Amino acid sequence: MDPRLQGENEIKIATAAGLKQGEYEVLDYASPSLWMTNPHQPSHTETFWWEFENVSLHVHHISSVVIVGHSNCGGFALKGTPQEPEAEKAAIVQSLKSAAVVIKQKYPHLEIKLLFVTIGPEPEDGLPEINPEII
């Protein structure tokens, strides 16, 4: 959902997850792990699971899920997460891990990968540099 993670940066994230172009679909949600574990609104969880189950699983027959969190996340800021980089990362990583547990409980056959992306300073034009890391 964050425009800083689209375009070439989306490809960098997919590559870090071991995927090539054409091997994945993207469901964009602000703070996807929150949609599963601690949504801003209850309807967010319903929307997420409807799309995940009806499109990703039943239409596209996915076999794995990559959940991505990133630094300077507005969704977590709205939840009151500390904005100091290490504290923010710790909170997001914990949320990603919790979301992975929820998915694995519902769909034990799915492979799950978690990534945290550190977003660099924003240039005047173009996308910022990113550093995706597998958790």
N, C-alpha and C positions, 0 to 999 in steps of 0.2 A: 504494500500500500504506500509505503514511503517512496517518493519519487527518487530519492537518492540511491535506492537499491534497484532501480529499473535499468533497462538498456544493457550496456556493457557490464554494469555491476551485477545485474541478474545472472549474466553468463559466468562471471567470476564466482558467484555463490554456488551455482549449479556445478561448476567444475570442482570446487572445494568439496562438494558432496559426492563427487565421483560420477556426475551425470554429464551427458553431452546434449547439445541442442537437439530437440526433437524427442528426447527421452523423458520429458517431464511436462507436467501442467502446473500452472501457478494459481493458487487460490490466495488472493490478497486480502488480508484482514489486518487491521491495526492491532498489534499485540496479539497474535493468534493464540498464544498459550493462555492469555486471559479469557479469550472467548470460550475456552474449554473448562477453565478452573476458577476464574474469578471475574466474570463479565461485568462490564459497566451497566448493562441492562440484561435481564433474563432472556429477552428475545434474541440477544446476540448468540447465545449458546444454541438455541433452536435453529437459527439460521445457519450457523456453522455446520451443525450435524446434518441438517437436511442436505446441504450441498455436498458435504463429504460423503454421505451414504448414498444419495441418489445419483450424483454425478460421478464423483471420483471412483467409488467402489463399483457401482452397478453398471455404469455406462463405460467408464474408461478402464475398469478392472485393474486398479493400481495394486502393486505388490509392496511398495515402500512409501514412507512419508518422511519428508525433511521439514522440520520446524525451525524457523529462523527467528532469532531475536537480534536486536542491534542496539548499539549505544545511542544515547540522546533520543530515547524513544518517548514520543508524546503520549502514547497510550499508558505507559507506566507512570509518566509524570502526572497524568490526570488521577492516578490512583494514589499519589502522594509518595511514590518511590523516591528515595534520596537521589539527587542528581550528581553527587560526587561519583566519578567514574567507577571506582572499584565497588562501591556499595550498590550502584545501579546495576552493574554487571552481575554481581552476586544475586540480586533479586530476580533479574531476568533469567539467569541460568537456572535458578531454583524453580521458577515458573515453567521453563521449558521442560525440565525433568518431571515435574508434576503432570504436565500435559502428556508427556510420553507414557507415563503410567496409565493415565485415563484411556489413551488410544489402545495401548497394549491389553488392557483389561477387556475392552470391547472387541478388539480385533487382534488376537494373539498371533495370527499368521503374518501380520504386516511387519516389515523391517522398519525401524525408526532411527533416523539420524537427527541429531541436534546440532545447530550451528549458532555461534554468536559472531556477529559482525561488528567490528569496530569501524566507525565512520570517521574519516579524517576531516580536516578543515575544508570548508566549502570554497571552491575556487570562484572567481568572478563569472566564469562561464564553464559549462560542462558539469560532469559529475565529480564528487569528491572521491579520493582514493579510499578503498576499503580494505580491511583485513579480516576475511572470514576464517574462523577456526572451528574445527569439530570439537564438540564437548564430549 
